[in-house]
Amino acid sequence: MVFRNYQWGGAEKRNSTLWYDDNFVGTELDQQVSYAGIAKACGLKGVIARTMDELTDALNQAIIDQKNGITTLIEAMINQELGEPFRRDAMKKPVVVAGIDAADMRPQKGA
C-alpha cells in the first residue's frame, strides 16, 4: 500500500516546521505519477482508493485476490496535513552531536 499525499518526508517536514522556524526544504512529488499504474506495468494489480469506502473495498478485494495468487498495490490518496511523527524521538529538540570533526573523516576505499 502506498499512502499518497504528493510529498516526500511528511514526518521530517513536521519536525522541521516545529524546530526550525517553519523552514523546510523538501519535495513536492509529481502529481502525474501513478503508483497504481507503475504496479500494473510491473504485472501487479494496481488500484487507486480516494475514499474510505473505496479503501475498504480495495483491501477486502486485495485479500481475496492474494489468496488466488494476485498481488495488489493500493494507492491510497490522502491529504497533505502534517500528522504526528511516528518515531519516539521525533518530538525531542535536535542537538548538535559533539566530537565530530571533519579532520576525523577519511575517504572510503573503492570496492
OpenMM code with the backbone's topology and positions (N, CA, C; nanometers):
from openmm import Vec3, app, unit

residues = "MET VAL PHE ARG ASN TYR GLN TRP GLY GLY ALA GLU LYS ARG ASN SER THR LEU TRP TYR ASP ASP ASN PHE VAL GLY THR GLU LEU ASP GLN GLN VAL SER TYR ALA GLY ILE ALA LYS ALA CYS GLY LEU LYS GLY VAL ILE ALA ARG THR MET ASP GLU LEU THR ASP ALA LEU ASN GLN ALA ILE ILE ASP GLN LYS ASN GLY ILE THR THR LEU ILE GLU ALA MET ILE ASN GLN GLU LEU GLY GLU PRO PHE ARG ARG ASP ALA MET LYS LYS PRO VAL VAL VAL ALA GLY ILE ASP ALA ALA ASP MET ARG PRO GLN LYS GLY ALA".split()
positions = [
    Vec3(0.0842, -0.1166, 0.0000),
    Vec3(0.0000, 0.0000, 0.0000),
    Vec3(0.0892, 0.1235, 0.0000),
    Vec3(0.0526, 0.2192, -0.0828),
    Vec3(0.1213, 0.3480, -0.0886),
    Vec3(0.0235, 0.4531, -0.0373),
    Vec3(0.0620, 0.5247, 0.0676),
    Vec3(-0.0187, 0.6358, 0.1165),
    Vec3(0.0264, 0.7591, 0.0412),
    Vec3(-0.0546, 0.8078, -0.0507),
    Vec3(-0.0144, 0.9102, -0.1472),
    Vec3(-0.0623, 1.0490, -0.1054),
    Vec3(0.0323, 1.1341, -0.0677),
    Vec3(-0.0021, 1.2726, -0.0350),
    Vec3(0.0779, 1.3719, -0.1188),
    Vec3(0.1410, 1.3231, -0.2231),
    Vec3(0.2160, 1.4063, -0.3187),
    Vec3(0.3341, 1.4792, -0.2574),
    Vec3(0.3877, 1.4291, -0.1485),
    Vec3(0.5062, 1.4926, -0.0918),
    Vec3(0.5956, 1.3872, -0.0289),
    Vec3(0.7212, 1.4221, -0.0156),
    Vec3(0.8192, 1.3338, 0.0453),
    Vec3(0.8560, 1.3895, 0.1822),
    Vec3(0.8703, 1.3042, 0.2783),
    Vec3(0.9221, 1.3471, 0.4075),
    Vec3(0.8207, 1.4094, 0.5006),
    Vec3(0.7001, 1.3555, 0.5079),
    Vec3(0.5963, 1.4137, 0.5917),
    Vec3(0.6361, 1.4275, 0.7374),
    Vec3(0.6922, 1.3209, 0.7972),
    Vec3(0.7321, 1.3280, 0.9381),
    Vec3(0.8479, 1.4248, 0.9561),
    Vec3(0.9431, 1.4226, 0.8631),
    Vec3(1.0565, 1.5138, 0.8734),
    Vec3(1.0121, 1.6585, 0.8510),
    Vec3(0.9120, 1.6769, 0.7657),
    Vec3(0.8589, 1.8110, 0.7438),
    Vec3(0.7979, 1.8640, 0.8730),
    Vec3(0.7263, 1.7782, 0.9429),
    Vec3(0.6657, 1.8181, 1.0706),
    Vec3(0.7745, 1.8603, 1.1695),
    Vec3(0.8805, 1.7814, 1.1780),
    Vec3(0.9897, 1.8156, 1.2696),
    Vec3(1.0548, 1.9476, 1.2307),
    Vec3(1.0779, 1.9662, 1.1020),
    Vec3(1.1426, 2.0890, 1.0552),
    Vec3(1.0583, 2.2119, 1.0844),
    Vec3(0.9272, 2.2000, 1.0639),
    Vec3(0.8422, 2.3158, 1.0893),
    Vec3(0.8335, 2.3457, 1.2387),
    Vec3(0.8430, 2.2426, 1.3228),
    Vec3(0.8373, 2.2651, 1.4672),
    Vec3(0.9657, 2.3255, 1.5219),
    Vec3(1.0802, 2.2728, 1.4790),
    Vec3(1.2062, 2.3076, 1.5424),
    Vec3(1.2895, 2.4104, 1.4674),
    Vec3(1.2602, 2.4365, 1.3427),
    Vec3(1.3439, 2.5275, 1.2641),
    Vec3(1.2639, 2.6415, 1.2019),
    Vec3(1.1758, 2.7012, 1.2826),
    Vec3(1.1016, 2.8210, 1.2414),
    Vec3(1.0340, 2.8054, 1.1061),
    Vec3(0.9639, 2.6947, 1.0866),
    Vec3(0.8902, 2.6669, 0.9627),
    Vec3(0.9783, 2.6606, 0.8392),
    Vec3(1.1088, 2.6429, 0.8570),
    Vec3(1.2000, 2.6292, 0.7444),
    Vec3(1.2005, 2.4832, 0.7013),
    Vec3(1.1605, 2.4587, 0.5788),
    Vec3(1.1570, 2.3207, 0.5305),
    Vec3(1.2023, 2.3150, 0.3859),
    Vec3(1.2943, 2.2261, 0.3590),
    Vec3(1.3364, 2.2011, 0.2219),
    Vec3(1.2953, 2.0571, 0.1929),
    Vec3(1.2088, 2.0393, 0.0975),
    Vec3(1.1610, 1.9054, 0.0678),
    Vec3(1.1185, 1.8942, -0.0761),
    Vec3(1.0356, 1.7992, -0.1026),
    Vec3(0.9977, 1.7705, -0.2395),
    Vec3(0.8464, 1.7561, -0.2499),
    Vec3(0.7895, 1.8239, -0.3460),
    Vec3(0.6503, 1.8010, -0.3832),
    Vec3(0.6560, 1.7065, -0.5026),
    Vec3(0.6035, 1.5890, -0.4886),
    Vec3(0.6158, 1.4885, -0.5934),
    Vec3(0.5183, 1.5147, -0.7079),
    Vec3(0.5551, 1.4709, -0.8241),
    Vec3(0.4784, 1.4911, -0.9470),
    Vec3(0.3397, 1.4271, -0.9358),
    Vec3(0.2366, 1.5068, -0.9541),
    Vec3(0.1006, 1.4562, -0.9428),
    Vec3(0.0605, 1.3692, -1.0611),
    Vec3(0.1376, 1.3689, -1.1679),
    Vec3(0.1054, 1.2869, -1.2844),
    Vec3(0.1519, 1.1419, -1.2684),
    Vec3(0.2372, 1.1159, -1.1693),
    Vec3(0.2859, 0.9800, -1.1467),
    Vec3(0.1759, 0.8988, -1.0783),
    Vec3(0.1535, 0.7786, -1.1272),
    Vec3(0.0551, 0.6888, -1.0669),
    Vec3(0.1266, 0.5622, -1.0207),
    Vec3(0.1311, 0.5413, -0.8906),
    Vec3(0.1939, 0.4208, -0.8390),
    Vec3(0.1108, 0.2973, -0.8750),
    Vec3(-0.0208, 0.3129, -0.8821),
    Vec3(-0.1056, 0.2018, -0.9265),
    Vec3(-0.0730, 0.1683, -1.0722),
    Vec3(-0.0475, 0.2705, -1.1544),
    Vec3(-0.0088, 0.2486, -1.2936),
    Vec3(0.1252, 0.1798, -1.3054),
    Vec3(0.2191, 0.2191, -1.2201),
    Vec3(0.3509, 0.1542, -1.2197),
    Vec3(0.3350, 0.0070, -1.1815),
    Vec3(0.2493, -0.0205, -1.0817),
    Vec3(0.2257, -0.1587, -1.0399),
    Vec3(0.1706, -0.2412, -1.1564),
    Vec3(0.0751, -0.1838, -1.2297),
    Vec3(0.0179, -0.2546, -1.3450),
    Vec3(0.1252, -0.2824, -1.4499),
    Vec3(0.2125, -0.1830, -1.4731),
    Vec3(0.3196, -0.2012, -1.5716),
    Vec3(0.4166, -0.3116, -1.5299),
    Vec3(0.4232, -0.3388, -1.4002),
    Vec3(0.5124, -0.4435, -1.3478),
    Vec3(0.4409, -0.5779, -1.3329),
    Vec3(0.3168, -0.5852, -1.3781),
    Vec3(0.2451, -0.7114, -1.3741),
    Vec3(0.1605, -0.7342, -1.2505),
    Vec3(0.1490, -0.6348, -1.1650),
    Vec3(0.0641, -0.6457, -1.0463),
    Vec3(-0.0724, -0.5850, -1.0753),
    Vec3(-0.1625, -0.6009, -0.9830),
    Vec3(-0.2907, -0.5309, -0.9911),
    Vec3(-0.2721, -0.3977, -0.9188),
    Vec3(-0.3045, -0.2891, -0.9839),
    Vec3(-0.2917, -0.1562, -0.9247),
    Vec3(-0.4277, -0.0926, -0.9073),
    Vec3(-0.4556, -0.0457, -0.7857),
    Vec3(-0.5859, 0.0114, -0.7535),
    Vec3(-0.5660, 0.1452, -0.6843),
    Vec3(-0.6496, 0.2428, -0.7197),
    Vec3(-0.6474, 0.3732, -0.6521),
    Vec3(-0.7714, 0.3830, -0.5643),
    Vec3(-0.7521, 0.4251, -0.4381),
    Vec3(-0.8634, 0.4457, -0.3450),
    Vec3(-0.8643, 0.5920, -0.3019),
    Vec3(-0.9760, 0.6596, -0.3263),
    Vec3(-0.9868, 0.8024, -0.2931),
    Vec3(-1.0745, 0.8290, -0.1705),
    Vec3(-1.1522, 0.7311, -0.1293),
    Vec3(-1.2396, 0.7474, -0.0127),
    Vec3(-1.2190, 0.6292, 0.0818),
    Vec3(-1.2702, 0.6424, 0.2026),
    Vec3(-1.2592, 0.5318, 0.2985),
    Vec3(-1.3346, 0.4087, 0.2477),
    Vec3(-1.4502, 0.4305, 0.1852),
    Vec3(-1.5255, 0.3169, 0.1312),
    Vec3(-1.4476, 0.2470, 0.0202),
    Vec3(-1.3853, 0.3257, -0.0684),
    Vec3(-1.3042, 0.2658, -0.1757),
    Vec3(-1.1857, 0.1900, -0.1170),
    Vec3(-1.1245, 0.2444, -0.0114),
    Vec3(-1.0102, 0.1775, 0.0516),
    Vec3(-1.0539, 0.0468, 0.1167),
    Vec3(-1.1671, 0.0491, 0.1852),
    Vec3(-1.2194, -0.0732, 0.2474),
    Vec3(-1.2461, -0.1802, 0.1413),
    Vec3(-1.3119, -0.1390, 0.0327),
    Vec3(-1.3402, -0.2338, -0.0758),
    Vec3(-1.2111, -0.2862, -0.1380),
    Vec3(-1.1145, -0.1974, -0.1602),
    Vec3(-0.9877, -0.2378, -0.2213),
    Vec3(-0.9119, -0.3359, -0.1327),
    Vec3(-0.9101, -0.3099, -0.0022),
    Vec3(-0.8414, -0.4007, 0.0905),
    Vec3(-0.9090, -0.5380, 0.0922),
    Vec3(-1.0417, -0.5380, 0.0996),
    Vec3(-1.1143, -0.6659, 0.1002),
    Vec3(-1.0892, -0.7444, -0.0280),
    Vec3(-1.0908, -0.6761, -0.1426),
    Vec3(-1.0666, -0.7440, -0.2697),
    Vec3(-0.9212, -0.7914, -0.2798),
    Vec3(-0.8280, -0.7108, -0.2282),
    Vec3(-0.6861, -0.7491, -0.2321),
    Vec3(-0.6616, -0.8768, -0.1520),
    Vec3(-0.7317, -0.8915, -0.0413),
    Vec3(-0.7176, -1.0129, 0.0402),
    Vec3(-0.7674, -1.1346, -0.0386),
    Vec3(-0.8820, -1.1197, -0.1020),
    Vec3(-0.9373, -1.2291, -0.1837),
    Vec3(-0.8417, -1.2610, -0.2991),
    Vec3(-0.7948, -1.1545, -0.3674),
    Vec3(-0.7050, -1.1751, -0.4814),
    Vec3(-0.5741, -1.2409, -0.4396),
    Vec3(-0.5193, -1.2002, -0.3249),
    Vec3(-0.3919, -1.2571, -0.2802),
    Vec3(-0.4052, -1.4072, -0.2556),
    Vec3(-0.5198, -1.4487, -0.2055),
    Vec3(-0.5435, -1.5924, -0.1848),
    Vec3(-0.5425, -1.6682, -0.3170),
    Vec3(-0.5677, -1.5966, -0.4264),
    Vec3(-0.5672, -1.6573, -0.5596),
    Vec3(-0.4398, -1.6239, -0.6374),
    Vec3(-0.3376, -1.5774, -0.5668),
    Vec3(-0.2090, -1.5529, -0.6302),
    Vec3(-0.1958, -1.4204, -0.7026),
    Vec3(-0.2882, -1.3281, -0.6800),
    Vec3(-0.2828, -1.1968, -0.7447),
    Vec3(-0.2407, -1.0932, -0.6419),
    Vec3(-0.1266, -1.0309, -0.6659),
    Vec3(-0.0751, -0.9294, -0.5736),
    Vec3(-0.1241, -0.7915, -0.6149),
    Vec3(-0.1709, -0.7145, -0.5180),
    Vec3(-0.2293, -0.5832, -0.5437),
    Vec3(-0.1504, -0.4741, -0.4725),
    Vec3(-0.1265, -0.3654, -0.5446),
    Vec3(-0.0739, -0.2443, -0.4823),
    Vec3(-0.1897, -0.1453, -0.4759),
    Vec3(-0.2188, -0.0977, -0.3547),
    Vec3(-0.3260, 0.0003, -0.3368),
    Vec3(-0.2624, 0.1365, -0.3164),
    Vec3(-0.3007, 0.2312, -0.3990),
    Vec3(-0.2541, 0.3694, -0.3878),
    Vec3(-0.3654, 0.4478, -0.3177),
    Vec3(-0.3471, 0.4726, -0.1883),
    Vec3(-0.4476, 0.5425, -0.1081),
    Vec3(-0.4202, 0.6924, -0.1133),
    Vec3(-0.5115, 0.7657, -0.1718),
    Vec3(-0.4958, 0.9099, -0.1874),
    Vec3(-0.5346, 0.9770, -0.0556),
    Vec3(-0.4398, 1.0498, 0.0036),
    Vec3(-0.4660, 1.1166, 0.1320),
    Vec3(-0.4305, 1.2641, 0.1196),
    Vec3(-0.4665, 1.3421, 0.2212),
    Vec3(-0.4385, 1.4858, 0.2152),
    Vec3(-0.2954, 1.5140, 0.2612),
    Vec3(-0.2577, 1.6410, 0.2588),
    Vec3(-0.1202, 1.6779, 0.2929),
    Vec3(-0.1067, 1.7326, 0.4343),
    Vec3(-0.2020, 1.7067, 0.5203),
    Vec3(-0.1900, 1.7524, 0.6584),
    Vec3(-0.0701, 1.6844, 0.7227),
    Vec3(-0.0036, 1.7577, 0.8085),
    Vec3(0.1141, 1.7029, 0.8760),
    Vec3(0.0700, 1.6315, 1.0026),
    Vec3(0.0760, 1.5008, 0.9990),
    Vec3(0.0384, 1.4222, 1.1152),
    Vec3(0.1494, 1.4206, 1.2189),
    Vec3(0.1182, 1.3611, 1.3309),
    Vec3(0.2182, 1.3486, 1.4364),
    Vec3(0.3246, 1.2497, 1.3932),
    Vec3(0.4505, 1.2798, 1.4208),
    Vec3(0.5584, 1.1867, 1.3849),
    Vec3(0.5400, 1.0528, 1.4550),
    Vec3(0.5855, 0.9461, 1.3909),
    Vec3(0.5679, 0.8124, 1.4445),
    Vec3(0.6877, 0.7635, 1.5240),
    Vec3(0.8024, 0.8337, 1.5135),
    Vec3(0.9205, 0.7915, 1.5897),
    Vec3(0.9122, 0.8464, 1.7324),
    Vec3(0.9592, 0.7676, 1.8282),
    Vec3(0.9550, 0.8114, 1.9680),
    Vec3(1.0435, 0.9321, 1.9932),
    Vec3(1.1536, 0.9446, 1.9184),
    Vec3(1.2456, 1.0565, 1.9407),
    Vec3(1.2084, 1.1796, 1.8576),
    Vec3(1.1028, 1.1701, 1.7800),
    Vec3(1.0715, 1.2764, 1.6846),
    Vec3(1.0331, 1.4077, 1.7504),
    Vec3(0.9796, 1.4042, 1.8707),
    Vec3(0.9336, 1.5270, 1.9338),
    Vec3(1.0386, 1.5892, 2.0255),
    Vec3(1.1589, 1.5348, 2.0257),
    Vec3(1.2671, 1.5933, 2.1038),
    Vec3(1.3430, 1.6918, 2.0176),
    Vec3(1.3798, 1.8046, 2.0756),
    Vec3(1.4539, 1.9046, 2.0003),
    Vec3(1.5900, 1.8477, 1.9602),
    Vec3(1.6285, 1.8632, 1.8329),
    Vec3(1.7585, 1.8116, 1.7877),
    Vec3(1.8747, 1.8790, 1.8608),
    Vec3(1.9809, 1.8042, 1.8793),
    Vec3(2.1006, 1.8581, 1.9435),
    Vec3(2.2205, 1.8385, 1.8515),
    Vec3(2.3184, 1.9241, 1.8665),
    Vec3(2.4415, 1.9112, 1.7901),
    Vec3(2.5201, 1.7932, 1.8446),
    Vec3(2.5700, 1.7095, 1.7583),
    Vec3(2.6482, 1.5944, 1.8007),
    Vec3(2.7898, 1.6419, 1.8324),
    Vec3(2.8325, 1.6176, 1.9555),
    Vec3(2.9653, 1.6610, 1.9983),
    Vec3(3.0720, 1.5653, 1.9485),
    Vec3(3.1911, 1.6183, 1.9238),
    Vec3(3.3047, 1.5348, 1.8910),
    Vec3(3.3213, 1.5031, 1.7438),
    Vec3(3.2382, 1.5569, 1.6574),
    Vec3(3.2527, 1.5328, 1.5145),
    Vec3(3.3409, 1.6410, 1.4553),
    Vec3(3.4446, 1.5998, 1.3860),
    Vec3(3.5376, 1.6942, 1.3255),
    Vec3(3.5703, 1.6455, 1.1848),
    Vec3(3.5673, 1.7368, 1.0892),
    Vec3(3.5959, 1.6990, 0.9505),
    Vec3(3.7330, 1.6354, 0.9363),
    Vec3(3.8258, 1.6722, 1.0204),
    Vec3(3.9606, 1.6148, 1.0147),
    Vec3(3.9604, 1.4661, 1.0497),
    Vec3(3.8559, 1.4210, 1.1186),
    Vec3(3.8459, 1.2788, 1.1541),
    Vec3(3.7964, 1.1928, 1.0380),
    Vec3(3.7450, 1.2562, 0.9347),
    Vec3(3.6883, 1.1813, 0.8232),
    Vec3(3.7984, 1.1324, 0.7306),
    Vec3(3.7774, 1.0186, 0.6673),
    Vec3(3.8733, 0.9665, 0.5715),
    Vec3(3.7959, 0.9102, 0.4534),
    Vec3(3.8537, 0.9170, 0.3352),
    Vec3(3.7846, 0.8666, 0.2161),
    Vec3(3.7595, 0.7162, 0.2271),
    Vec3(3.6487, 0.6736, 0.1702),
    Vec3(3.6194, 0.5304, 0.1681),
    Vec3(3.6947, 0.4659, 0.0529),
    Vec3(3.7365, 0.3435, 0.0744),
    Vec3(3.8100, 0.2690, -0.0284),
    Vec3(3.7100, 0.2113, -0.1272),
    Vec3(3.7504, 0.2092, -0.2546),
    Vec3(3.6667, 0.1509, -0.3591),
    Vec3(3.6484, 0.0020, -0.3406),
    Vec3(3.5461, -0.0495, -0.4025),
    Vec3(3.5144, -0.1926, -0.3881),
    Vec3(3.6153, -0.2794, -0.4584),
] * unit.nanometer
topology = app.Topology()
chain = topology.addChain("A")
for resn in residues:
    res = topology.addResidue(resn, chain)
    for name in ("N", "CA", "C"):
        topology.addAtom(name, app.Element.getBySymbol(name[0]), res)
